[in-house]
Amino acid sequence: MCDYTQVQYKCSHLRYVVRAWCTKYQETHKRCPANVVAVEYRLDENCSLCPSTPTPHCIDLTSN
């Protein structure tokens, strides 16, 4: 399985960034299930889909 880092943003969206492709992917170019080996928190920034001002689909769930 390929190793991924899970990235959590201020807007509460998650992204999965590949750390290393496995041998099977390198040979076939077909993705296998993600193997999350690390978690990174970017709680000071929104993901690329969210504007700096939250919209109804993109609310900061980290604050009460």
N, C-alpha and C positions, 0 to 999 in steps of 0.2 A: 504494500500500500504506500501511496505517496504521503509524505509528511507535510502538514500544514500548520500555520499559525493562525489562530482565531483572533481577529482584531475587533474590539468593541469600542464604538464611538459614543460621544456625548448624546447624539440623537437616538441612541439605543439600537441602531443598526449594527449588524455583524457582517464582517467580511472574512473570507478564508483565503489566505495568501500562501502559495506553495513555498515550502522550504527546500524540498528535494523531490525530484521525480524518481519513482521506483524504476527498476529494470524493465518491468512489464510495460509501463507507459513509454519508456524510451524506445522499446521495440515496436509497439503497436499504435502508439499515440491515442489510445483509448483510456479515458480516465477511470480510475478505480475509486472505491470509497475513500473518503478523506480520513486520514489518521492525524488528529489534532495532537500535536506534541508540545505546544506552547500557547499561552494566552497573552495578548498584549492589550492594554487599556489605553485608549487615546481619548480620555474623558474631557480634554480641553479643546477638542475639535469635532466638527460634524463630518460625516462621510461626504463623499463627492456628490451624492444625490441631493443632499439637504442644503438649503440656503442658510446663511448665518442667522436669519430670523425664522424660527420654527413655523411651519405651516401645519394644518390639521393632521396630515398624514405623517408628520415628522415632529413628534413632541418629545421633549427631554424627560425621560422617565426616571432619571437619576436624582432629580430634586423633588422634595416633598412640598 
